[in-house]
């Protein structure tokens, strides 16, 4: 506790000293505490602006990984002097910085739509969090996937609605590139030979827990033995845990399935930070309250909501809208009903069309261009600059 207080105090003092330095025009800092490379929305923005902007990176794979002293000093310097600071999730550093006049602190939120409640939305009547990250209110802009969900993001980050931009989510642009999708699907199928001649079921649930550091899942609810035994002849199962849960599995904080005995039928793909490319080979998606439902809707394939704890989740974490407004496929509450739903491959096309219009209307293949137009004011200089990684 004392160490955390000293860190914050030192960070605040150093930031207030560094903001006396000139603001560096056209400097862009990509900042993440949960991503170790330029993937996701970062990658799409970076590819468009790198010829014109001075790019700085401050990235790490997990919040529990500590930056070195030198990395911390550099991070503080770039936070104080960059004209643009781009995030993909909350970052501890934004809790202590002073956002300067002419500086943009932009949240390129990693998911589409508004499903499970987050940030300040979790402090309401049924909220499960009492203390909220102080950096949210400092955002000068944030993006989302439709006009309909702008009020949700305004509430979550406690910022005026005019700062919430319905641009679409850049990483979803590839869902409208048929050549890209085909190429990625072929590449994955070559590296995973066991999926040949079988349909692919992707199991991608969100985590359970108040904080991401406490991410867990009730593994006993999904009887993997029964699922594989019943479906192995026609289906292969891919598992993609939420990054926070996967980190806890890696660190031994949570104990999951022993997949060795399922090596011919089940593949854990959680090492891959991004799920997009795996959606392109997915025939049926099983999820629950994960925002993957917003991306998967664009592919027009069957989805199953494995919502065994719906009432508990709704009263705890909470959903922005009634569960029925998110459902455009089958709902299962136990392994038996889950297996039946897989075999049925239920499609609800009218519900899907309504869902897309409401939640992801701006995910149309042009989101990256809209984000750049809204965020950057001087993209046309043509200046080729270096990339520096902390």
C-alpha positions as CSV (number, residue, x, y, z in Angstrom):
1,X,0.0,0.0,0.0
2,X,2.8,2.4,0.9
3,X,4.6,1.5,-2.3
4,X,1.6,2.3,-4.4
5,X,1.2,5.7,-2.6
6,X,4.8,6.5,-3.3
7,X,4.4,5.6,-7.0
8,X,1.4,7.8,-7.4
9,X,2.9,10.7,-5.6
10,X,6.1,10.5,-7.5
11,X,4.2,10.2,-10.8
12,X,2.1,13.2,-10.1
13,X,5.1,15.3,-9.1
14,X,7.1,14.3,-12.2
15,X,4.2,14.9,-14.5
16,X,3.6,18.4,-13.1
17,X,7.2,19.2,-13.7
18,X,7.3,17.7,-17.2
19,X,4.2,19.6,-18.4
20,X,6.3,22.7,-18.2
21,X,8.2,21.4,-21.3
22,X,6.8,22.2,-24.8
23,X,4.0,20.0,-26.1
24,X,5.4,18.0,-29.1
25,X,3.1,18.5,-32.1
26,X,2.4,15.3,-34.0
27,X,3.8,13.1,-31.4
28,X,1.5,10.1,-30.7
29,X,1.9,7.8,-27.7
30,X,0.3,4.3,-27.9
31,X,-0.3,3.4,-24.3
32,X,-1.5,0.0,-22.9
33,X,-1.2,-2.0,-19.7
34,X,-2.7,-5.1,-21.3
35,X,-1.2,-5.3,-24.8
36,X,2.4,-5.9,-25.6
37,X,2.3,-5.2,-29.3
38,X,0.6,-2.9,-31.8
39,X,-2.5,-5.1,-32.4
40,X,-6.2,-4.5,-32.3
41,X,-7.3,-0.9,-32.9
42,X,-3.8,0.3,-32.4
43,X,-2.5,-1.6,-35.5
44,X,-5.2,-0.1,-37.8
45,X,-4.5,3.5,-36.6
46,X,-0.8,3.1,-36.7
47,X,-0.7,1.8,-40.2
48,X,-2.5,4.9,-41.4
49,X,-0.5,7.5,-39.5
50,X,3.0,6.2,-39.2
51,X,4.3,8.1,-42.3
52,X,3.2,11.4,-40.8
53,X,3.5,11.2,-37.0
54,X,6.2,10.7,-34.4
55,X,5.2,7.4,-32.8
56,X,6.1,6.4,-29.2
57,X,5.1,3.1,-27.6
58,X,4.5,2.2,-23.9
59,X,3.1,-1.3,-23.9
60,X,3.0,-4.3,-21.6
61,X,1.1,-7.6,-21.6
62,X,-0.4,-7.5,-18.1
63,X,-1.1,-4.9,-15.4
64,X,0.9,-6.9,-12.9
65,X,4.1,-6.6,-14.9
66,X,6.0,-3.6,-13.5
67,X,7.8,-1.2,-15.8
68,X,11.4,-0.6,-15.1
69,X,12.5,2.7,-13.6
70,X,13.8,3.9,-17.0
71,X,10.6,2.8,-18.7
72,X,8.6,4.7,-16.1
73,X,10.6,7.9,-16.6
74,X,10.2,7.7,-20.4
75,X,6.5,7.0,-20.0
76,X,6.0,10.0,-17.8
77,X,7.9,12.2,-20.3
78,X,5.9,11.0,-23.3
79,X,2.6,11.4,-21.4
80,X,3.5,15.0,-20.6
81,X,4.8,15.9,-24.1
82,X,2.7,13.9,-26.6
83,X,0.0,15.8,-28.5
84,X,-2.0,12.5,-28.8
85,X,-2.3,9.7,-26.3
86,X,-4.1,6.7,-27.5
87,X,-5.5,3.9,-25.2
88,X,-7.3,0.6,-25.8
89,X,-8.4,0.0,-22.2
90,X,-7.9,1.8,-19.0
91,X,-4.3,2.6,-18.0
92,X,-3.1,3.4,-14.5
93,X,-1.0,6.3,-15.7
94,X,-4.0,8.3,-16.8
95,X,-5.1,8.6,-13.2
96,X,-2.2,11.0,-12.3
97,X,-1.6,13.0,-15.5
98,X,-2.6,16.6,-16.2
99,X,-4.2,16.7,-19.7
100,X,-2.8,19.9,-21.3
101,X,-4.4,22.4,-23.5
102,X,-4.1,21.1,-27.1
103,X,-3.5,17.5,-25.9
104,X,-5.8,14.6,-26.8
105,X,-6.3,11.7,-24.5
106,X,-8.3,9.3,-26.7
107,X,-9.9,6.0,-25.6
108,X,-9.9,3.6,-28.6
109,X,-12.1,1.1,-26.7
110,X,-11.2,-2.5,-27.5
111,X,-14.8,-3.7,-28.0
112,X,-17.9,-2.8,-29.9
113,X,-21.3,-2.1,-28.5
114,X,-22.3,-1.8,-24.9
115,X,-23.2,-5.1,-23.2
116,X,-21.9,-5.8,-19.7
117,X,-21.5,-2.7,-17.6
118,X,-18.1,-1.2,-17.0
119,X,-16.4,1.7,-15.3
120,X,-18.8,4.2,-13.6
121,X,-21.8,2.2,-14.8
122,X,-20.9,-0.4,-12.2
123,X,-21.4,2.0,-9.2
124,X,-25.2,2.3,-9.6
125,X,-28.0,0.6,-7.6
126,X,-26.7,-2.9,-8.4
127,X,-23.1,-2.0,-9.1
128,X,-20.3,-4.2,-7.7
129,X,-17.5,-1.6,-7.7
130,X,-17.1,1.2,-5.2
131,X,-13.9,2.8,-6.3
132,X,-13.4,3.8,-10.0
133,X,-10.3,4.5,-12.0
134,X,-9.7,8.3,-11.9
135,X,-8.4,8.5,-15.4
136,X,-11.7,7.9,-17.2
137,X,-13.0,11.4,-16.7
138,X,-9.8,12.8,-18.3
139,X,-10.6,11.3,-21.8
140,X,-11.0,14.1,-24.4
141,X,-12.6,11.6,-26.8
142,X,-13.7,8.0,-26.9
143,X,-15.0,5.9,-29.8
144,X,-17.9,3.5,-30.1
145,X,-19.8,1.5,-32.8
146,X,-23.2,3.2,-33.0
147,X,-25.1,6.3,-32.1
148,X,-27.4,4.2,-29.9
149,X,-24.7,3.3,-27.3
150,X,-23.1,6.7,-27.0
151,X,-25.0,7.4,-23.7
152,X,-23.6,4.2,-22.3
153,X,-20.1,5.3,-22.8
154,X,-20.8,8.8,-21.6
155,X,-22.1,7.2,-18.3
156,X,-19.3,4.7,-18.1
157,X,-16.5,7.2,-18.4
158,X,-18.4,10.1,-16.8
159,X,-17.7,12.4,-19.7
160,X,-20.1,14.6,-21.8
161,X,-21.8,12.7,-24.6
162,X,-20.3,15.0,-27.2
163,X,-16.9,13.4,-26.4
164,X,-18.2,10.0,-27.4
165,X,-17.8,9.5,-31.2
166,X,-19.8,7.0,-33.1
167,X,-17.0,6.2,-35.6
168,X,-17.1,2.4,-35.6
169,X,-14.3,0.2,-34.3
170,X,-11.2,0.2,-36.5
171,X,-10.2,-3.5,-36.1
172,X,-13.6,-4.5,-37.5
173,X,-12.8,-3.0,-40.9
174,X,-11.4,-6.4,-42.0
175,X,-14.9,-8.0,-41.7
176,X,-15.7,-6.3,-44.9
177,X,-12.5,-7.4,-46.7
178,X,-13.3,-10.8,-48.3
179,X,-9.8,-11.4,-49.5
180,X,-8.4,-10.8,-46.1
181,X,-10.9,-13.0,-44.4
182,X,-10.3,-15.9,-46.9
183,X,-6.5,-15.6,-46.5
184,X,-6.6,-15.6,-42.7
185,X,-9.0,-18.5,-42.6
186,X,-6.8,-20.6,-44.9
187,X,-3.7,-19.7,-42.9
188,X,-5.3,-20.9,-39.6
189,X,-6.7,-24.1,-41.1
190,X,-3.2,-24.9,-42.3
191,X,-1.7,-24.5,-38.8
192,X,-4.6,-26.4,-37.1
193,X,-5.0,-29.6,-39.1
194,X,-7.4,-31.2,-36.7
195,X,-10.2,-28.8,-37.7
196,X,-10.2,-30.1,-41.3
197,X,-13.5,-31.8,-42.3
198,X,-15.2,-30.8,-39.0
199,X,-17.2,-27.7,-38.1
200,X,-15.5,-25.3,-35.7
201,X,-17.2,-24.3,-32.5
202,X,-15.6,-21.4,-30.7
203,X,-16.1,-21.1,-26.9
204,X,-15.3,-17.5,-25.9
205,X,-16.9,-16.6,-22.5
206,X,-16.2,-13.5,-20.5
207,X,-14.6,-13.8,-17.1
208,X,-16.4,-13.7,-13.7
209,X,-15.1,-11.4,-10.9
210,X,-15.2,-7.8,-9.7
211,X,-11.8,-6.9,-11.0
212,X,-9.8,-8.2,-13.9
213,X,-7.0,-9.1,-11.5
214,X,-9.5,-11.5,-9.9
215,X,-10.8,-12.9,-13.2
216,X,-12.3,-16.5,-12.8
217,X,-14.8,-18.8,-14.4
218,X,-17.0,-21.6,-13.1
219,X,-15.4,-24.4,-15.1
220,X,-17.8,-27.0,-13.7
221,X,-20.7,-25.5,-15.5
222,X,-19.4,-26.6,-18.9
223,X,-19.0,-30.4,-18.8
224,X,-16.1,-30.7,-21.3
225,X,-16.1,-34.5,-21.2
226,X,-19.8,-34.7,-22.2
227,X,-19.5,-32.0,-24.8
228,X,-16.6,-33.6,-26.6
229,X,-18.0,-37.1,-26.4
230,X,-21.3,-36.1,-27.9
231,X,-19.9,-33.8,-30.7
232,X,-16.4,-34.9,-31.5
233,X,-17.3,-36.7,-34.8
234,X,-18.7,-33.6,-36.4
235,X,-17.3,-30.7,-34.5
236,X,-13.9,-29.5,-33.1
237,X,-13.8,-27.0,-30.2
238,X,-11.6,-23.9,-29.9
239,X,-11.4,-22.2,-26.5
240,X,-10.6,-18.5,-26.2
241,X,-10.5,-17.3,-22.6
242,X,-10.8,-13.6,-21.8
243,X,-7.2,-12.1,-21.6
244,X,-7.6,-11.4,-17.9
245,X,-8.7,-14.9,-17.1
246,X,-6.0,-16.4,-19.3
247,X,-3.3,-14.4,-17.5
248,X,-4.6,-15.8,-14.2
249,X,-4.5,-19.3,-15.7
250,X,-0.9,-18.8,-16.8
251,X,0.1,-17.5,-13.4
252,X,-1.5,-20.4,-11.6
253,X,-4.0,-18.2,-9.8
254,X,-6.9,-20.1,-11.4
255,X,-7.1,-23.8,-12.4
256,X,-8.8,-24.6,-15.6
257,X,-9.3,-27.7,-17.7
258,X,-6.6,-30.3,-18.4
259,X,-6.8,-30.2,-22.2
260,X,-4.1,-32.9,-22.8
261,X,-6.7,-35.7,-23.0
262,X,-8.7,-33.7,-25.6
263,X,-5.8,-32.9,-27.9
264,X,-7.5,-34.3,-31.0
265,X,-10.8,-32.4,-30.3
266,X,-10.1,-29.2,-28.4
267,X,-7.6,-26.4,-29.0
268,X,-6.9,-23.5,-26.6
269,X,-6.2,-20.4,-28.7
270,X,-6.0,-17.9,-25.8
271,X,-2.3,-17.2,-26.5
272,X,-3.6,-15.1,-29.4
273,X,-4.6,-11.7,-28.0
274,X,-6.9,-11.0,-30.9
275,X,-10.0,-13.1,-31.7
276,X,-10.9,-11.6,-35.1
277,X,-9.1,-14.0,-37.4
278,X,-10.5,-17.0,-35.5
279,X,-14.0,-15.8,-36.0
280,X,-13.5,-16.1,-39.7
281,X,-13.2,-20.0,-39.4
282,X,-15.9,-20.3,-36.7
283,X,-19.1,-22.0,-37.7
284,X,-20.8,-21.7,-34.3
285,X,-19.9,-19.3,-31.5
286,X,-20.6,-20.0,-27.8
287,X,-20.3,-17.1,-25.5
288,X,-22.3,-15.3,-22.8
289,X,-21.8,-11.6,-21.9
290,X,-18.8,-11.0,-24.0
291,X,-18.6,-8.2,-26.5
292,X,-17.6,-10.7,-29.1
293,X,-21.3,-10.9,-30.0
294,X,-21.0,-7.5,-31.7
295,X,-18.2,-8.6,-34.1
296,X,-19.7,-12.0,-34.7
297,X,-23.0,-10.5,-35.8
298,X,-21.2,-9.2,-39.0
299,X,-20.5,-12.8,-40.1
300,X,-24.1,-14.1,-40.2
301,X,-23.5,-17.4,-38.5
302,X,-25.2,-19.2,-35.5
303,X,-24.5,-18.1,-32.0
304,X,-25.3,-19.6,-28.6
305,X,-25.5,-17.7,-25.3
306,X,-24.3,-20.0,-22.5
307,X,-25.9,-17.9,-19.8
308,X,-26.1,-20.3,-16.8
309,X,-25.8,-17.5,-14.3
310,X,-27.9,-14.8,-16.1
311,X,-29.8,-13.5,-13.0
312,X,-26.7,-13.5,-10.8
313,X,-24.7,-11.7,-13.5
314,X,-27.5,-9.2,-14.2
315,X,-27.9,-8.3,-10.6
316,X,-24.1,-8.1,-10.0
317,X,-22.0,-6.9,-12.9
318,X,-25.2,-5.7,-14.8
319,X,-26.1,-5.3,-18.4
320,X,-26.9,-2.0,-20.1
321,X,-30.1,-3.3,-21.7
322,X,-32.4,-6.3,-21.1
323,X,-30.7,-9.5,-22.1
324,X,-33.4,-10.2,-24.8
325,X,-32.2,-7.2,-26.7
326,X,-28.8,-8.9,-27.2
327,X,-30.0,-12.3,-28.2
328,X,-29.9,-13.2,-31.9
329,X,-29.5,-17.0,-31.4
330,X,-30.1,-19.8,-28.9
331,X,-29.8,-19.6,-25.1
332,X,-28.4,-22.5,-23.1
333,X,-28.2,-22.9,-19.3
334,X,-26.4,-26.2,-18.9
335,X,-24.3,-28.6,-20.9
336,X,-27.2,-30.7,-22.2
337,X,-29.1,-27.7,-23.6
338,X,-25.8,-26.4,-25.0
339,X,-25.2,-29.6,-27.0
340,X,-28.7,-29.5,-28.3
341,X,-28.2,-25.8,-29.4
342,X,-25.0,-26.7,-31.3
343,X,-26.8,-29.4,-33.2
344,X,-29.7,-27.1,-34.1
345,X,-27.5,-24.3,-35.4
346,X,-30.3,-21.8,-34.9
347,X,-30.3,-18.6,-36.9
348,X,-32.6,-15.6,-36.2
349,X,-32.0,-13.3,-39.1
350,X,-34.5,-10.7,-38.3
351,X,-33.2,-10.3,-34.8
352,X,-29.7,-10.2,-36.1
353,X,-30.5,-7.4,-38.5
354,X,-32.1,-5.3,-35.7
355,X,-29.2,-6.0,-33.5
356,X,-26.6,-4.8,-36.1
357,X,-28.6,-1.6,-36.7
358,X,-28.8,-0.8,-33.1
359,X,-25.4,-1.7,-31.8
360,X,-22.8,-1.8,-34.6
361,X,-24.2,0.4,-37.5
362,X,-20.8,2.2,-37.8
363,X,-18.8,-1.0,-38.1
364,X,-19.1,-0.9,-41.9
365,X,-15.5,-1.2,-43.1
366,X,-14.7,2.5,-42.9
367,X,-14.2,3.0,-39.1
368,X,-10.4,3.6,-39.2
369,X,-10.8,6.5,-41.6
370,X,-13.5,8.1,-39.5
371,X,-11.5,7.8,-36.3
372,X,-8.5,9.4,-37.9
373,X,-10.6,12.2,-39.3
374,X,-12.2,12.8,-35.9
375,X,-9.0,12.5,-33.8
376,X,-6.1,13.9,-35.9
377,X,-6.2,17.4,-37.2
378,X,-3.0,17.4,-39.3
379,X,-2.6,14.1,-41.1
380,X,-1.3,15.3,-44.4
381,X,2.2,16.5,-43.7
382,X,3.9,13.4,-45.2
383,X,6.6,13.5,-42.6
384,X,8.4,10.1,-42.1
385,X,9.4,9.7,-38.5
386,X,10.9,7.0,-36.3
387,X,9.2,4.6,-34.0
388,X,10.5,4.4,-30.4
389,X,9.6,1.5,-28.1
390,X,10.0,2.1,-24.4
